[in-house]
Amino acid sequence: MKSKHVTFFTGVAVLLFQTAVFGEAELEMKTGGGFSAYLTSLAHSVFYITEAFVLFYLAKVAYAKLYRKVDLNAELFTRDNLAAAVSTCGYYFGILLALGGVITGPSNGLSQDIASIGLYGLLSIALMLVASIMCEHILLPQFNNTKEVIEDRNLGTAFVEAGVYTANGLILFRTGQGSTGAESSQWEQVFVTVVFWILAQIALIIAGRIYDKITPHKIHDEIERDNAAVGLAYGGALVGMGNIVSAAVSGDFYPNEPGAWSAAISTFAIDTIFGMIMLIIIHRVTDIVLAPNVSLAAEQTQEKPSVGAGLLEAFGYIGASMLVVWSL
């Protein structure tokens, strides 16, 4: 049991180390900061990584005690609940992405950075828990997600939850990297983040509704019968849409400039509408390009659903979203 925990948190440490240390410290060397500046940057990275681990621990406790209200160790290792593991890792990955955004964002000095990482990290935990509730009551309103994942070990539900968490992690990663200007306070930055996060949630909900309409089967009915393939495809669609929405909320934003809000919201709306149109097109084209002469939807809903078909469709959405983001 302990080896699994060590392996997971070692992976987190490596990712954070790469973004914080090699991103900032190497930049100091390349821009002529010298070896002493490089060592200073490395020392700062130790503080950032330590704070990230503390926030990660708080995120784990909040998830287990406030949302799931279960003993995660018992579920993951005693009961060997794969559905719980998939959903939990999706949550952890979302938190990791959110922390990565603020760690790799613009630096304002060690003390200011530590305060910003702490505030943004706590905000990300809170928003991720709200996303959990949104997933349960809006995207999958017809049953209790915790019961499905914990008691029924429903992999379909777990994949959808993991998709929601990853989508939100991508969105928070992008908002964390942006700046609102030196004249803005940290609370103004929090307000801007929350506003654009809410807009992103509306976009995800609409995308989820569109996906449900354009699929030939009933999403809820299939997930209710523990259909992992359908849940995986749906989760992939949410990640793809979240990736496109994250591009719409990326970049610096200066709220005190005249016309800043109207311009930003207009850009967000255009990018989001474009993403939803692409979602519909991708849904139609995926079968033709990735699985000619095969209906992925039919494969996912047969008597023994094909998880491979669900994975292939999920890849189609995520891969296409990357192409869309790169082209924007």
Contacts in CASP RR format, 6 or more apart in sequence:
PFRMAT RR
TARGET T0000
AUTHOR 0000-0000-0000
METHOD contacts of the structure
MODEL  1
MKSKHVTFFTGVAVLLFQTAVFGEAELEMKTGGGFSAYLTSLAHSVFYIT
EAFVLFYLAKVAYAKLYRKVDLNAELFTRDNLAAAVSTCGYYFGILLALG
GVITGPSNGLSQDIASIGLYGLLSIALMLVASIMCEHILLPQFNNTKEVI
EDRNLGTAFVEAGVYTANGLILFRTGQGSTGAESSQWEQVFVTVVFWILA
QIALIIAGRIYDKITPHKIHDEIERDNAAVGLAYGGALVGMGNIVSAAVS
GDFYPNEPGAWSAAISTFAIDTIFGMIMLIIIHRVTDIVLAPNVSLAAEQ
TQEKPSVGAGLLEAFGYIGASMLVVWSL
1 73 0 8 1.000
1 77 0 8 1.000
4 76 0 8 1.000
4 77 0 8 1.000
8 89 0 8 1.000
8 92 0 8 1.000
9 53 0 8 1.000
9 56 0 8 1.000
12 52 0 8 1.000
12 53 0 8 1.000
12 56 0 8 1.000
12 92 0 8 1.000
12 96 0 8 1.000
13 49 0 8 1.000
13 53 0 8 1.000
15 96 0 8 1.000
16 48 0 8 1.000
16 49 0 8 1.000
16 52 0 8 1.000
16 96 0 8 1.000
16 99 0 8 1.000
16 100 0 8 1.000
16 103 0 8 1.000
17 45 0 8 1.000
17 49 0 8 1.000
19 100 0 8 1.000
19 101 0 8 1.000
19 103 0 8 1.000
19 104 0 8 1.000
20 45 0 8 1.000
20 48 0 8 1.000
20 49 0 8 1.000
20 52 0 8 1.000
20 103 0 8 1.000
20 104 0 8 1.000
21 41 0 8 1.000
21 42 0 8 1.000
21 45 0 8 1.000
23 104 0 8 1.000
24 41 0 8 1.000
24 44 0 8 1.000
24 45 0 8 1.000
24 104 0 8 1.000
24 107 0 8 1.000
25 38 0 8 1.000
25 41 0 8 1.000
25 42 0 8 1.000
25 45 0 8 1.000
26 38 0 8 1.000
27 41 0 8 1.000
28 34 0 8 1.000
28 37 0 8 1.000
28 38 0 8 1.000
28 40 0 8 1.000
28 41 0 8 1.000
29 35 0 8 1.000
29 37 0 8 1.000
29 38 0 8 1.000
44 109 0 8 1.000
44 110 0 8 1.000
44 113 0 8 1.000
47 110 0 8 1.000
47 114 0 8 1.000
48 103 0 8 1.000
48 113 0 8 1.000
48 114 0 8 1.000
48 117 0 8 1.000
51 114 0 8 1.000
51 117 0 8 1.000
51 118 0 8 1.000
52 99 0 8 1.000
52 100 0 8 1.000
52 103 0 8 1.000
52 117 0 8 1.000
55 95 0 8 1.000
55 99 0 8 1.000
55 117 0 8 1.000
55 118 0 8 1.000
55 121 0 8 1.000
55 122 0 8 1.000
55 125 0 8 1.000
56 92 0 8 1.000
56 95 0 8 1.000
56 96 0 8 1.000
56 99 0 8 1.000
58 122 0 8 1.000
58 125 0 8 1.000
59 91 0 8 1.000
59 92 0 8 1.000
59 95 0 8 1.000
59 124 0 8 1.000
59 125 0 8 1.000
59 128 0 8 1.000
60 72 0 8 1.000
60 92 0 8 1.000
62 125 0 8 1.000
62 129 0 8 1.000
63 72 0 8 1.000
63 88 0 8 1.000
63 91 0 8 1.000
63 128 0 8 1.000
63 129 0 8 1.000
63 132 0 8 1.000
64 70 0 8 1.000
64 71 0 8 1.000
64 72 0 8 1.000
66 129 0 8 1.000
67 129 0 8 1.000
67 132 0 8 1.000
67 133 0 8 1.000
67 146 0 8 1.000
68 146 0 8 1.000
68 150 0 8 1.000
69 146 0 8 1.000
70 84 0 8 1.000
70 146 0 8 1.000
70 150 0 8 1.000
72 84 0 8 1.000
72 88 0 8 1.000
75 81 0 8 1.000
75 84 0 8 1.000
75 150 0 8 1.000
76 84 0 8 1.000
76 85 0 8 1.000
76 88 0 8 1.000
81 149 0 8 1.000
81 150 0 8 1.000
81 153 0 8 1.000
82 153 0 8 1.000
82 155 0 8 1.000
82 158 0 8 1.000
83 148 0 8 1.000
83 149 0 8 1.000
83 150 0 8 1.000
83 152 0 8 1.000
83 153 0 8 1.000
83 154 0 8 1.000
83 155 0 8 1.000
83 156 0 8 1.000
83 157 0 8 1.000
83 158 0 8 1.000
84 149 0 8 1.000
84 150 0 8 1.000
84 153 0 8 1.000
84 158 0 8 1.000
85 158 0 8 1.000
86 155 0 8 1.000
86 158 0 8 1.000
86 159 0 8 1.000
86 161 0 8 1.000
86 162 0 8 1.000
87 149 0 8 1.000
87 157 0 8 1.000
87 158 0 8 1.000
87 161 0 8 1.000
87 162 0 8 1.000
87 165 0 8 1.000
89 162 0 8 1.000
90 161 0 8 1.000
90 162 0 8 1.000
90 163 0 8 1.000
90 165 0 8 1.000
90 166 0 8 1.000
91 128 0 8 1.000
91 132 0 8 1.000
91 161 0 8 1.000
91 162 0 8 1.000
91 165 0 8 1.000
93 162 0 8 1.000
93 165 0 8 1.000
93 166 0 8 1.000
93 169 0 8 1.000
94 128 0 8 1.000
94 165 0 8 1.000
94 166 0 8 1.000
94 168 0 8 1.000
94 169 0 8 1.000
94 170 0 8 1.000
94 172 0 8 1.000
95 124 0 8 1.000
95 125 0 8 1.000
95 128 0 8 1.000
95 169 0 8 1.000
97 166 0 8 1.000
97 169 0 8 1.000
97 170 0 8 1.000
97 172 0 8 1.000
97 173 0 8 1.000
98 120 0 8 1.000
98 121 0 8 1.000
98 124 0 8 1.000
98 128 0 8 1.000
98 168 0 8 1.000
98 169 0 8 1.000
98 172 0 8 1.000
98 173 0 8 1.000
98 176 0 8 1.000
99 117 0 8 1.000
99 120 0 8 1.000
99 121 0 8 1.000
99 124 0 8 1.000
100 173 0 8 1.000
101 172 0 8 1.000
101 173 0 8 1.000
101 174 0 8 1.000
101 176 0 8 1.000
101 177 0 8 1.000
102 116 0 8 1.000
102 117 0 8 1.000
102 120 0 8 1.000
102 121 0 8 1.000
102 176 0 8 1.000
102 177 0 8 1.000
103 117 0 8 1.000
104 177 0 8 1.000
105 176 0 8 1.000
105 177 0 8 1.000
105 178 0 8 1.000
105 179 0 8 1.000
106 178 0 8 1.000
106 179 0 8 1.000
107 113 0 8 1.000
108 116 0 8 1.000
115 186 0 8 1.000
116 186 0 8 1.000
116 189 0 8 1.000
119 186 0 8 1.000
119 190 0 8 1.000
120 176 0 8 1.000
120 190 0 8 1.000
120 193 0 8 1.000
123 190 0 8 1.000
123 193 0 8 1.000
123 194 0 8 1.000
124 169 0 8 1.000
124 172 0 8 1.000
127 168 0 8 1.000
127 172 0 8 1.000
127 194 0 8 1.000
127 197 0 8 1.000
128 165 0 8 1.000
128 168 0 8 1.000
128 169 0 8 1.000
128 172 0 8 1.000
131 164 0 8 1.000
131 165 0 8 1.000
131 168 0 8 1.000
131 201 0 8 1.000
132 145 0 8 1.000
132 161 0 8 1.000
132 164 0 8 1.000
132 165 0 8 1.000
134 164 0 8 1.000
134 201 0 8 1.000
134 205 0 8 1.000
135 145 0 8 1.000
135 160 0 8 1.000
135 161 0 8 1.000
135 164 0 8 1.000
136 144 0 8 1.000
136 145 0 8 1.000
136 146 0 8 1.000
138 205 0 8 1.000
139 160 0 8 1.000
139 164 0 8 1.000
139 204 0 8 1.000
139 205 0 8 1.000
139 208 0 8 1.000
139 238 0 8 1.000
140 157 0 8 1.000
140 160 0 8 1.000
140 220 0 8 1.000
140 223 0 8 1.000
142 220 0 8 1.000
142 224 0 8 1.000
143 157 0 8 1.000
143 220 0 8 1.000
143 224 0 8 1.000
145 157 0 8 1.000
145 161 0 8 1.000
148 154 0 8 1.000
148 157 0 8 1.000
148 223 0 8 1.000
149 157 0 8 1.000
149 158 0 8 1.000
149 161 0 8 1.000
152 226 0 8 1.000
153 226 0 8 1.000
154 223 0 8 1.000
154 226 0 8 1.000
155 226 0 8 1.000
155 228 0 8 1.000
155 231 0 8 1.000
156 223 0 8 1.000
156 226 0 8 1.000
156 227 0 8 1.000
156 228 0 8 1.000
156 230 0 8 1.000
156 231 0 8 1.000
156 232 0 8 1.000
157 223 0 8 1.000
157 231 0 8 1.000
159 228 0 8 1.000
159 231 0 8 1.000
159 232 0 8 1.000
159 234 0 8 1.000
159 235 0 8 1.000
159 236 0 8 1.000
160 223 0 8 1.000
160 231 0 8 1.000
160 234 0 8 1.000
160 235 0 8 1.000
160 238 0 8 1.000
162 235 0 8 1.000
163 235 0 8 1.000
163 236 0 8 1.000
163 238 0 8 1.000
163 239 0 8 1.000
164 204 0 8 1.000
164 235 0 8 1.000
164 238 0 8 1.000
166 238 0 8 1.000
166 239 0 8 1.000
167 204 0 8 1.000
167 238 0 8 1.000
167 239 0 8 1.000
167 240 0 8 1.000
167 241 0 8 1.000
167 242 0 8 1.000
167 243 0 8 1.000
167 245 0 8 1.000
168 197 0 8 1.000
168 200 0 8 1.000
168 242 0 8 1.000
169 246 0 8 1.000
170 239 0 8 1.000
170 242 0 8 1.000
170 243 0 8 1.000
170 246 0 8 1.000
171 196 0 8 1.000
171 197 0 8 1.000
171 200 0 8 1.000
171 242 0 8 1.000
171 245 0 8 1.000
171 246 0 8 1.000
171 249 0 8 1.000
172 193 0 8 1.000
172 197 0 8 1.000
173 246 0 8 1.000
174 246 0 8 1.000
174 247 0 8 1.000
174 249 0 8 1.000
174 250 0 8 1.000
174 251 0 8 1.000
175 192 0 8 1.000
175 193 0 8 1.000
175 196 0 8 1.000
175 197 0 8 1.000
175 249 0 8 1.000
175 250 0 8 1.000
176 193 0 8 1.000
177 250 0 8 1.000
177 251 0 8 1.000
178 250 0 8 1.000
178 251 0 8 1.000
178 252 0 8 1.000
178 253 0 8 1.000
179 251 0 8 1.000
179 252 0 8 1.000
179 253 0 8 1.000
180 188 0 8 1.000
180 189 0 8 1.000
180 192 0 8 1.000
180 252 0 8 1.000
180 253 0 8 1.000
180 254 0 8 1.000
180 255 0 8 1.000
181 252 0 8 1.000
181 254 0 8 1.000
183 256 0 8 1.000
184 192 0 8 1.000
184 254 0 8 1.000
184 255 0 8 1.000
184 256 0 8 1.000
188 255 0 8 1.000
192 253 0 8 1.000
192 255 0 8 1.000
196 249 0 8 1.000
196 264 0 8 1.000
196 268 0 8 1.000
197 249 0 8 1.000
199 249 0 8 1.000
199 265 0 8 1.000
199 268 0 8 1.000
200 242 0 8 1.000
200 245 0 8 1.000
200 246 0 8 1.000
200 248 0 8 1.000
200 249 0 8 1.000
203 241 0 8 1.000
203 242 0 8 1.000
203 245 0 8 1.000
203 248 0 8 1.000
203 272 0 8 1.000
203 276 0 8 1.000
204 238 0 8 1.000
204 241 0 8 1.000
204 242 0 8 1.000
204 245 0 8 1.000
206 276 0 8 1.000
207 237 0 8 1.000
207 238 0 8 1.000
207 241 0 8 1.000
207 242 0 8 1.000
207 276 0 8 1.000
207 279 0 8 1.000
208 234 0 8 1.000
208 237 0 8 1.000
208 238 0 8 1.000
208 241 0 8 1.000
210 276 0 8 1.000
210 279 0 8 1.000
210 280 0 8 1.000
211 219 0 8 1.000
211 234 0 8 1.000
211 237 0 8 1.000
211 238 0 8 1.000
211 279 0 8 1.000
211 283 0 8 1.000
212 218 0 8 1.000
212 219 0 8 1.000
214 280 0 8 1.000
214 283 0 8 1.000
215 283 0 8 1.000
215 297 0 8 1.000
216 297 0 8 1.000
217 230 0 8 1.000
217 297 0 8 1.000
217 300 0 8 1.000
217 301 0 8 1.000
219 230 0 8 1.000
219 231 0 8 1.000
219 234 0 8 1.000
222 230 0 8 1.000
222 231 0 8 1.000
222 300 0 8 1.000
222 301 0 8 1.000
222 305 0 8 1.000
223 230 0 8 1.000
223 231 0 8 1.000
223 234 0 8 1.000
227 300 0 8 1.000
227 301 0 8 1.000
227 305 0 8 1.000
228 305 0 8 1.000
228 307 0 8 1.000
229 299 0 8 1.000
229 300 0 8 1.000
229 301 0 8 1.000
229 305 0 8 1.000
229 306 0 8 1.000
229 307 0 8 1.000
229 308 0 8 1.000
229 309 0 8 1.000
229 310 0 8 1.000
229 311 0 8 1.000
230 300 0 8 1.000
230 301 0 8 1.000
230 305 0 8 1.000
230 310 0 8 1.000
231 310 0 8 1.000
232 307 0 8 1.000
232 310 0 8 1.000
232 311 0 8 1.000
232 313 0 8 1.000
232 314 0 8 1.000
233 296 0 8 1.000
233 300 0 8 1.000
233 309 0 8 1.000
233 310 0 8 1.000
233 313 0 8 1.000
233 314 0 8 1.000
233 317 0 8 1.000
235 314 0 8 1.000
236 313 0 8 1.000
236 314 0 8 1.000
236 317 0 8 1.000
236 318 0 8 1.000
237 279 0 8 1.000
237 283 0 8 1.000
237 313 0 8 1.000
237 314 0 8 1.000
237 317 0 8 1.000
239 314 0 8 1.000
239 317 0 8 1.000
239 318 0 8 1.000
239 321 0 8 1.000
240 279 0 8 1.000
240 317 0 8 1.000
240 318 0 8 1.000
240 319 0 8 1.000
240 320 0 8 1.000
240 321 0 8 1.000
241 275 0 8 1.000
241 276 0 8 1.000
241 279 0 8 1.000
241 317 0 8 1.000
241 321 0 8 1.000
242 321 0 8 1.000
243 318 0 8 1.000
243 321 0 8 1.000
243 322 0 8 1.000
243 324 0 8 1.000
243 325 0 8 1.000
244 271 0 8 1.000
244 272 0 8 1.000
244 274 0 8 1.000
244 275 0 8 1.000
244 278 0 8 1.000
244 321 0 8 1.000
244 324 0 8 1.000
244 325 0 8 1.000
245 271 0 8 1.000
245 272 0 8 1.000
246 325 0 8 1.000
247 271 0 8 1.000
247 324 0 8 1.000
247 325 0 8 1.000
247 328 0 8 1.000
248 267 0 8 1.000
248 268 0 8 1.000
248 271 0 8 1.000
248 272 0 8 1.000
249 268 0 8 1.000
253 260 0 8 1.000
253 264 0 8 1.000
254 260 0 8 1.000
255 261 0 8 1.000
271 328 0 8 1.000
274 324 0 8 1.000
275 324 0 8 1.000
278 320 0 8 1.000
278 321 0 8 1.000
278 324 0 8 1.000
279 317 0 8 1.000
282 316 0 8 1.000
282 317 0 8 1.000
282 320 0 8 1.000
286 296 0 8 1.000
286 312 0 8 1.000
286 313 0 8 1.000
286 316 0 8 1.000
286 317 0 8 1.000
287 294 0 8 1.000
287 295 0 8 1.000
287 296 0 8 1.000
287 297 0 8 1.000
290 296 0 8 1.000
290 312 0 8 1.000
290 313 0 8 1.000
290 315 0 8 1.000
290 316 0 8 1.000
291 299 0 8 1.000
291 309 0 8 1.000
291 312 0 8 1.000
294 309 0 8 1.000
296 309 0 8 1.000
296 310 0 8 1.000
296 312 0 8 1.000
296 313 0 8 1.000
299 305 0 8 1.000
299 306 0 8 1.000
299 308 0 8 1.000
299 309 0 8 1.000
299 310 0 8 1.000
300 306 0 8 1.000
300 309 0 8 1.000
300 310 0 8 1.000
300 313 0 8 1.000
END
